[in-house]
Amino acid sequence: MSHLLVIGGTSGIGKATVRAAERSDIFDSISAIGKEDFDVRSAQSVEETIRNVGNGNPITHTVYSAGVASLQMIPNLLNDSLGKPTYRRDEF
């Protein structure tokens, strides 16, 4: 029995991946989880979610498509956990 887990599968490229997988009939079951379901920055959150996903079907395939939900230049992105820019152009 094959079970696909798509992390970041509720929007963007991840959602498109889920739709393509559904059309392919390759997988017996598919789970799509997104930022509403867990926080990829928290190991505990990830472990709990993976343990509980799939209604008992073991995960056989995983796609990781979670990312930054902001369209900006990389130097301008904020690191949410630090609350400050990760780097600035003038630092190089």
C-alpha positions in Angstrom: 0.0 0.0 0.0 1.5 3.4 -1.0 0.8 6.6 0.9 2.1 10.0 -0.2 2.6 12.8 2.2 3.0 16.3 0.7 4.3 18.8 3.3 3.2 22.2 2.0 0.5 20.5 0.0 -2.3 22.9 0.7 -1.1 25.7 -1.5 1.2 26.6 -4.4 3.5 24.0 -5.9 2.6 21.5 -3.2 -1.1 21.7 -4.0 -0.3 21.2 -7.7 1.8 18.2 -6.7 -1.2 16.7 -4.8 -3.5 17.3 -7.7 -1.1 15.6 -10.2 -0.6 12.6 -7.8 -4.4 12.3 -7.5 -4.8 12.1 -11.2 -2.0 9.6 -11.6 -3.5 6.7 -9.6 0.0 5.8 -8.4 -0.8 6.2 -4.7 -3.4 4.4 -2.7 -3.8 7.4 -0.4 -2.5 11.0 -0.2 -2.1 13.4 2.7 -1.6 17.1 2.1 -0.5 19.2 5.2 0.2 22.9 5.4 1.1 25.7 7.8 -2.4 25.4 9.2 -1.6 21.9 10.4 1.9 22.3 11.8 5.1 24.4 12.1 8.0 23.1 10.0 10.4 25.0 12.5 9.2 22.8 15.4 10.6 19.2 15.5 7.9 18.2 18.0 5.1 19.6 15.7 6.6 17.7 12.7 6.9 14.5 14.6 3.4 14.6 16.0 1.9 15.4 12.6 3.7 12.7 10.8 2.8 10.2 13.5 -0.9 11.1 13.1 -1.2 11.5 9.3 -2.7 8.9 7.0 -5.2 7.2 9.2 -2.8 4.3 10.0 -1.4 4.0 6.5 2.4 4.1 6.7 4.0 6.9 4.7 5.9 5.4 1.8 6.7 8.6 -0.2 7.2 12.2 0.9 7.3 15.5 -1.0 8.6 18.6 0.9 7.2 21.7 -0.7 6.9 24.0 2.3 8.6 27.4 1.9 8.5 31.1 2.5 5.1 32.5 1.8 6.3 35.9 0.7 7.4 37.3 -2.7 10.4 39.4 -2.0 14.1 39.5 -2.8 15.9 37.0 -0.6 18.0 39.7 1.2 14.8 41.4 2.4 13.2 38.3 3.9 12.8 38.3 7.7 13.8 35.4 9.8 10.6 35.0 11.8 12.3 33.3 14.7 14.8 36.1 15.1 12.6 39.0 14.1 15.4 40.6 12.1 16.8 40.2 8.6 18.9 37.2 8.1 21.4 39.3 6.1 21.5 42.5 4.2 23.1 43.3 0.8 25.4 45.9 2.4 26.9 43.2 4.6 28.7 41.6 1.6 
